[in-house]
């Protein structure tokens, strides 16, 4: 699933291609949207901003209309020069916005809806999001801790970090890396994780996710002293099951966690 750093990077790319640019056409190739009349409803409206919150992306048009997107597990926002070959098949496109210079395409995006600006502020799911770990400005630590303590305290801390109501933007990669960098066992019940440990996890992940957003949504948390190969795993524990921990040498463990059974990677020697 694309995480907050990937979505914030997508917002930057899409915004650069659309904000203040003339829109030639808007297409909704998927059958489910053909009766929504979005091309007619958005005709003549300019995109005045594109922003992200957690894993949600918003294209804000003049006249109080906003396209809201969530990519779930396999979606992608692509920005292509006119005439450039798309990275995925056109049959997988859900939304195509054309300008004189670019095609902006959302592929495989199961959540795509047109809503009023007011609804983006009061929609129950969106209003319930926790503080955005990638967003610029000061991270609301007090709100994060309050949401975390209001959550089920018997949940493993790793599972709690994935809950977007506690903190928006963390996905499975950064859940694992944040817990490792903070030295916290992701299986430890949240009630047994001190406030300073919980804050250490988000403080460790936040600058790395912000850097990833700037670099193009390519997450990296471990930098080898020697030059890294393009294919080299650049994480401390994520996707390294059975390999020696980069710090202590113990084998990295992996097991499904939570209702969605997302694979959690951790080092039993470094995380207690």
Secondary structure, DSSP 8 states (H G I E B T S, - for coil): ---HHHHHHHHHHHHHHHTTS-EEEEE--SGGGTTS-HHHHHTT--EEEEEEETTEEEEEETTTEEEEEE-TTT-EEEEEETT---SS-GGGEEEEEEESSEEEEEES-SEEEEEEHHHHHH-HHHHT--EESSSSS---HHHHHHHHHHS-TTSBHHHHHH-TTTEES--HHHHHHHHHHHT--TTSBGGGS-HHHHHHHHHHHHHHHHHHHHHTS-------SS---TTS--SSSTT-TTSB-TTT--BEEEEEETTTTEEEEEETTT--
